[in-house]
Structures are given as structure tokens and as C-alpha cells.
Amino acid sequence: MNNKTPIIFLIILLSVLIFALIMFLVVNLTGGKCRIINIGSKNNKIIYDKAFNIEEIKNIEIKQDAGDITFKETTDDNITVTAYGEEAQDIEVTLNGDKLTVDYTKINRFIFFNFGNIKNDIINIPSSYSNKIKIVNNMGNCYINDLPNATLDINCDAGNVETGKIKNANIKCNLGQVEIGEILNKCDIKVDSGNIEIEKLSINENSKIKVDLGNANINETNDIYIDAKVDLGKSNISGNNRNSEVVLKIECDCGNINVGK
């Protein structure tokens, strides 16, 4: 083998990575939206479908290795879990005491680049649900309907998080965009690479937002003090109340912070 072959390969690989990083910086620092991951079409085969009485459930935990997780509002008093995939044994759903667990990490097939046939979870849930929802999703998007009395705890490696009105939002996303309609009490949001977009903030407790690479945009806030810090980028804060007892701390390593219209 030619001794130059490994060097050429490394040069090509580094060039691709640098190009991808530049494109990502351009999109984020200009305020554009970037969809980090698009998993693909759903597998139409239902491998699990069961309803649970909402009164029996105080905690919901979902663990998934790849695929979208979607919460949809329902008008009845049940929480229904519907899962799409290939084999019934790939998913395990248990109700232990008052904790409902959906474990979709048991699949043994290699699926990393199988974007056209990725499994999905759909949770039909009443908007009155007032307890905790924990989601761990390695690769995929999370879509959450309005749950104004619930607490979200989301850990996502690669994928976007979109939610409507929520009471408490604890979100960590390594690679992806976070979009929230309204936060009613408090939040702790951390994104490594991607934008944070919040339409309205109505917090009653001290909160934190941290972006390593990307923008933090909040259209409207209540009467709070915003402590903003930017290492590389610009900060634009309007309507800041230094006398407020509620403090929102926003940090951005590389990107812009915009609060208020």
C-alpha cells in the first residue's frame, strides 16, 4: 500500500469535518434554524399498543436508542403507549408501582445508518398529567404536547426537542435544537451544539440556560432578572429587572443571546 494513502484519507476526513462545522456555524450564528437529524419514515408495524389509567401513574420513563418519541394530547383518562418497529420483543413496557417504563433499547440489529425504517414511540396523554416524564433518547427527535402541570427531564444525544407549554423543563441535548412554547415555573437547559428557542418564559424559580455552540432566543419573559454571559457573540436583553428575586442565568460560549422582541 502506498504510504501516502493514510495521509490522503485523513486529509479528506478532516476536510469533511471542517466543512460540516463551518456550515453549522453559519446556520447558527446567523440565527437560522438547523434540523440536526431527520430519522426518516416510520415503520408502520405496531408492535405494542396498550392503555393505562392516568390515576395509576406518577412517573413515566422512556428509554430509546434510535427513533422519534411523540407525546400527543388525548381527551380520555388513559395514557396509551403505541410503539412501531419490527419485533415485539424489541420493546419492554412495565408498570411497577406507579412508574410506567418504556424500554426500547433491547434491539440487537444494527440500525445506525438504517434511516428509512426506524422505530418510534407514540404516547397519548391527557394535558392534565401533573407528574414527571423522563426521556433518554440516543438518536431521534422528541415532540411533546402542552403539559402545563408536568416536569420534563430529557437527555438526548442527537436530535431535536420540541415541546409546548410545560411547567418545569430539565433538558440536556448534545447535538440538536430545543424549541419550547412556554415554561411556567423553572428550567435547566443545556445544549452543546444547537439553538434554544423559547417563545415565552413565565418562571417563578431561579433557572439556567447554557449553550456551548449556538444561539439562545427568548421572545417574551415575565418580570425577572436575566444574568447573561457571552464569550464569543452578542447579547441583546430587553426588559431586565435587577430587583427581581427570580434570576435566569444564560451562558453562551459561541453564539448570540436574544431576550425580548
Secondary structure, DSSP 8 states (H G I E B T S, - for coil): --TTHHHHHHHHHHHHHHHHHHHHHHHHHTT---------SB---EEEEEEEEGGG-SEEEEEESSS-EEEEE-SSSEEEEEEESS-GGG-EEEEETTEEEEEE----S--TT-TTSB-EEEEEE-TT--SEEEEEEEES-EEE--EEEEEEEEEEEES-EEEEEEEEEEEEEEES-EEEEEEEEEEEEEEEES-EEEEEE--SS-EEEEEEES-EEEEEE-S-EEEEEEEES-EEE-S--TT-S-EEEEEEEES-EEE--
